[in-house]
Amino acid sequence: MTLFGRTLDGQEIASLMAMLLVLVMWIAIWRRDRQASDWFRTWNADRKARREAEAAAEAGEAAPPSTDRGEPRGPWG
């Protein structure tokens, strides 16, 4: 096989394939980690909203308005 005018032998081809496989694995792991972080952030926000609603109900107050997930929260959104 020739790549950019250089003939590659079996070991070099195997090394290229291994590097590509490692890159694909890192991308998959990164995506899965981001999904887990997003899930935890959502779960924690829902849990906090439930706790605040229960505390408001026990105190006899009206439940605080729920924030839509589309609204920015805090200075960074």
C-alpha positions in Angstrom: 0.0 0.0 0.0 1.3 3.5 -0.8 0.4 6.5 1.2 1.7 10.0 0.1 4.3 8.3 -2.0 5.6 6.1 0.8 5.2 2.3 0.7 3.8 1.0 4.0 4.4 -2.5 5.2 2.2 -4.7 7.3 3.4 -3.4 10.7 2.9 0.3 9.7 -0.6 -0.5 8.4 -1.5 -2.3 11.7 -0.2 0.7 13.7 -2.3 3.1 11.7 -5.4 0.9 12.2 -4.6 0.6 16.0 -4.3 4.4 16.3 -7.6 4.9 14.5 -9.3 2.4 16.7 -8.0 4.2 19.8 -9.3 7.5 18.5 -12.8 6.0 17.9 -12.7 4.5 21.4 -11.8 7.8 23.0 -14.6 9.6 21.2 -17.1 6.9 22.3 -16.0 7.2 25.9 -16.1 11.0 25.8 -19.7 10.9 24.4 -20.8 8.4 27.1 -19.3 10.6 29.8 -21.0 13.7 28.6 -24.4 11.8 28.5 -23.9 10.6 32.0 -23.0 14.2 33.2 -26.1 15.6 31.5 -28.3 12.9 33.0 -26.9 13.5 36.5 -27.4 17.3 36.2 -31.0 16.8 35.1 -31.7 14.3 37.9 -30.2 16.6 40.5 -32.2 19.6 39.3 -35.4 17.5 39.4 -34.6 16.2 42.9 -33.9 19.8 44.1 -37.2 21.0 42.7 -39.1 18.1 44.4 -37.4 18.9 47.7 -38.3 22.6 47.4 -41.9 21.8 46.5 -42.2 19.5 49.5 -40.7 22.0 51.9 -43.0 24.7 50.6 -46.0 22.4 51.0 -45.0 21.6 54.6 -44.6 25.3 55.4 -48.0 26.0 53.9 -46.7 28.2 51.1 -47.5 28.1 47.5 -45.1 25.9 45.5 -42.3 27.9 43.9 -42.7 28.3 40.1 -41.0 25.6 38.2 -38.3 26.7 35.8 -38.5 25.5 32.3 -35.4 23.7 31.2 -35.2 26.1 28.2 -34.7 29.1 30.5 -31.2 30.1 31.3 -30.3 29.6 35.0 -27.6 31.7 36.6 -25.0 33.9 34.9 -23.8 31.1 32.5 -27.2 29.8 31.5 
